[in-house]
């Protein structure tokens, strides 16, 4: 089996994973509540902005942090939103693990390992 076949098998395995299935189910439920979906998207975007600033060694914008915290409080009251966010985080963790495995090979190829 070549690398491309393995990549396709990995994609298939990811689609068949518990994490992927739960994320798709949660996304379908969340899609029925437009307000919650908008808040979740806003929350994820704001979280990304805050994290990006931290990774750059900058202090995150105070307004963004306050918005993030406010959205977090609001979303914690919505079971469907929380189910989606939890499924999203579990899927992201799986994706990060897979990405780390691939990055190890890249580092080795570049002589960093």
N, C-alpha and C positions, 0 to 999 in steps of 0.2 A: 504494500500500500504506500502511495506517495504522500507527500506533505499536503497536497491539495485535497486528496481523498480524506485524509485525517482531519483537515479543517472542516470539510463538509460533515464528517461524522461528529465532530465536536459541536457544530451548529445544530445538528439533529438532536444530539444528546441534551444540549441546553434547552431546546424547545420541548423536549420530553421530561425535563427536570421538574421536580415538585415546585421549586422556586418560580420557574417560568409560568407554570400552570396557575399557581396561586396569584401571581401578579396579573395575569390575564383575567382571571375571575374577578379580582378586586377592581381592576380597571373597568370592567363591564358594569359592575355595581356602581362605581363612582361616576361613570358616564351618565347615569340617570339623574344625578344631582348636579346641575350646571354650576350652582354657587359653590358647592364643596369642591368640585373639580377645579374651578378658577382659583379658589384659595389654596388648594394643594399645589397647583402649578406656580402660583405666586410664592408660596412657601419654599418650594424647591429652588426656584430662581434666586430668591433672597438668600437662602442657605449657601448656594453656590457663590454668590457675590461675597458673602462674609468669609467663606473658606478661601476664596481666591485672594482676598486681601491678606489674610493670615499667611498664606503660602508665599506671598511676595514680601513678607516681613513688615507689612504695614498694619496699622491699627484699622480695623474695620470701621466703616462709616457708622456713626452713632445712630443715625436715623434707620439704617439698614438693620442694625442689631435690634433696635426697638421694634421695628416692623416684624422681624423674624420671631422675636419673643411673643409678640401679640398674636401673630398667625399660629404659632405653636399652641398657645392657650386656646384659641378658638377651635383649632382642628382637634384638640384633645377631647372636645365635647361631641365630636362627630364620629361615630363608630365606623362608618364606611370609609371616611377619610383616613382614620387611624389604621384600618385594615389595609388600605392601599399603601400607606406609607411604610408600614411594617413589611409588607410583601416586597415593596420596592427596595427597601434596605437589605432584605435577605438576598434578593436577586443581585443587587450591587455587590454584596460581599462575595457571592459566587463568581461574579464577573471579575472582581479584583483578584481573586485567587487564580483564576485562569490566566489573567493578564500577567500576574507576577511570574507564573511558570514560563510564559512566553518571553518575558523580559529577561529571565535568567539565561535563556538560550542566546538572546541578543547580546547580553553582556559578555557571555562566554565567547561568542563569535568576534566581539570587538576587543577581546583580550583583557576584559575587566574582571575576569573571575579566575 
